[in-house]
Every structure is written in structure tokens, then in C-alpha cells.
Amino acid sequence: MPVRFRELPAQGVQFHWTTGDRDDLQRLHNLVTHALQEVTLAELRGIAELGKGLLSLGLPFVPDDAPLPDSLKQLSHYVKRVI
């Protein structure tokens, strides 16, 4: 995530989750951190763009059969929206 919030749309990804549970949020944070060890931030931003389209169709953020890291698949069901 960029230092300045205004740069977020161009340089970062912000997830809004379906849960407010502290333990779930910690686990989701860890999954995103792990995903960034497997994909670059630019790739994550691309995945997020595709995921936004899927969410708008009522589909999961990342389909279970997508060729993506398991860490992204695990957080998929908790993604409410993405900026």
C-alpha cells in the first residue's frame, strides 16, 4: 500500500472484507502478505481488477479452479470489494 492514500488507485490494492472479526482479519492480512511473496504487487492489482468484475457478477473474487496461489483463493470468500 502506498504511503499517500491518493496514490492507492494507481499503486496499491485495498481490500474491504465481509468480516470484522479480529482473528479473521489477522488471518486475511497474513494471506495477503503470503500472496505477495508469490505474485508482485502489479500482478495482485491485475488480479484485483479481474476480481472486481467477477464480484460484480455475483461470483467469487477468485474462482477455486483459477491458476493462482492458494493464499488468494483462501481470502476470496471474504472479499466484499476492492479499491
N, C-alpha and C positions, 0 to 999 in steps of 0.2 A: 504494500500500500504506500503510495507516495506521501511525503511529508505534508504537502499542502492539499487539502481536501479538493480544491478546484481542479487539481490535476488528475483526480481519480478517474474520470471517464476516459482519459487518454492513456493513462499509465498503469492503472490498477484494476482490481476487481473487489467489489463489496457484496458480500452475501447477506441476505436477510433470511433468517431461519424461521421455521414453523414452531420452534420450541424456545422457551425462556429458561428451561431447567439448567442450572449451573453445571451439573455434571455432563449433560448432553452438549452444552456449548463448549466445554473444555475438550471433549472428545472430538467435536467437529473442528475446532481450532487445530487440534493435533492432526486430523485427517488432511486439512488444507496444507498444513506445514509439510506433511509427508508427501502430498501430491506435488508440491513444489520441488521436491528432491527428484521427482520423476519426469516432470514437464517444466518448461520455462514459464515465466510469467506471461510472456507473449502468447504461448500456446494455451495457457489457462484462460487468458482473455478471449481467445478464439473459441475455446470450448464453452465459455460462459455465453458468448453471443449465440452459438448454436442452441445451448440450453435454454436461453430466453425464448427462442422460437418454439421449442418443444413444450415449455411450460405454458405458453400462450395457447397451445393446442390441447392442454389438459394432460400432457404426457409427463413422465418423469424427466428431471433435469438431465440425467444421463441414463440411457436405457441399459438394462442389465447385460445385454449382449454387445455393447459398444466396446471397441478395442482400446479401452482406456484403463489407467491404473485402478486397482480395486479401491484405493482410498477415495477416488472421485465417485465411484459407484456407491460406496457406503454413505457418503454425505448427500447423495442425490435426493433421497426421500425427505430430507429436512430443508431443502431449498425452497423458500417461499418466493423470492425474487432476487434478481442480480442487477447490480449497477456497474 
